[in-house]
Amino acid sequence: MSGPDYCSSPRSVRRGAVLTLVFVSVLATASATNSLPGEARTPRPTRTRDAADTVDRGELVRAASEAEAAGESGTKAAEEVVSHSGDRWGAVYDRSEYQEFEDSLDGEYTGVGLWARRSRDGHIEIERVRPGGPAARAGLRAGDVFRTIDGRQVGTNPVTDVVTRLRGGDGASTPGTPVVVGVRRGPTTVTRTLRRARLTTEAVTVGQLADRATMIKVTAFTRGSGERVQKAVSAAPAHGGLLLDLRGNSGGLVTEATAAASALLDGGLVATYDVHGAQRAVYAHRGGDTDRPLVVLIDGGTMSAAELLTGALQDRGRAVTVGSRTFGKGSVQMPSALPGGAVAELTVGHYRTPAGRSVDGRGITPDVTAGKRAEATAETVLSGLGGGA
């Protein structure tokens, strides 16, 4: 929320914010009495069913209340209801899990330094590995498929469950503690012992290309990332083009994606969305740079809030998009407090691009399709636009 150890995006509960737009993978939720206010953010995909029906919040509260009254876990009871619902992106988190997501959105977390996602065959695999982190030092690689964590089978469990187990879960996420991971790599199974560490992330990095062009890589829309994109655009050399790399960006806070859009648009519509049928809209602030040539790099790992930004720049003719079709996470979630302290995130609607396109289940098709040489192709396109490179 993409920091590592989670897929499609972190979650948080923040007082004073109005709505949680969740677009992944991704971090999923419902508006009702006693619901928690939350910042927009993206969830990770947690199950593979195609149904889009949301969970009845009353049923969820009743299940959690009855479990608590019987001396059982309200969180587990709520999880059971969500797992049997048609809400593809619905999820339930205990206090410690939600705090971990909160830390992740600030760019800090305790974990093993990897990004996980659900593959198209339903298994959980490593999307990428943080250089120098515990997973990288142990030799884990992108594409490795999780088989076991501390001896327990992973199977087709939710990505959130895998993430929690990697981090420690239940408040036991402590730097230095071990976690034994078994992964399938081709025809063989590899087992490694990792030691959790306190890690920080840098969501926005800036590099210079040839002929005064600037590349801005955004790996997740964590807090402050939108402002960092604005500063990078302002500091870019005059008369040079911009290459915005959103490949592998699993989303994050929609407020930050909107701030990034404000750096590249002079106000106007970024997205529309509905919450229980009520129509809403997200707008960029005026004053963004609309003169420099802009190319946006995308791929199948571009999700949620990153798709919202891509769709806005593409629909409004601000950028040429290059790469491969994005993931296709375009649903809206909001968080609700449950008995026992858990938080449920349940789908309440869907968002659309400025041109009215639905992204959910479809993704965004790039203007220029490119595979392994996508970055080189993007630089060529940018040069053709008069942006150097």
Buried (B, 14 or more C-beta within 10 A) or exposed (E): BBBBBBBBBBBBBBEEBEBBBBBBBBBBBBBBEEBBBBBBBBBBBBBEEEEBEBBBBEEBBBBBBEBBEEEEBBBBBBBBBBBEBBBBBBBBBBBBBBBBBBBBBBBBBBBBBBBBBBEEEEBBBBBBBBEEBBBBBBEBBEBBBBBBBEEEEBEEBBBBBBBBBBBBBEEEBEEEBEBEBBBBBEEEEBEBEBEBBEBEBEBBEBEBBEBBBBBBBBBBBBBBBBBBBBEBBEEBEEBBBBBBBBBBBBBBBBBBBBBBBBBBBBBBBBBBBBBEEEEBEBBBBEEBBEEBBBBBBBBBBBBBBBBBBBBBBBBBEBBBBBBBBBBBBBBBBBBBBBBBBBBBBBBBBBBBBBEEBBBBBBBBBBBBEBEEEBBEBBBBBBBEBEBBB
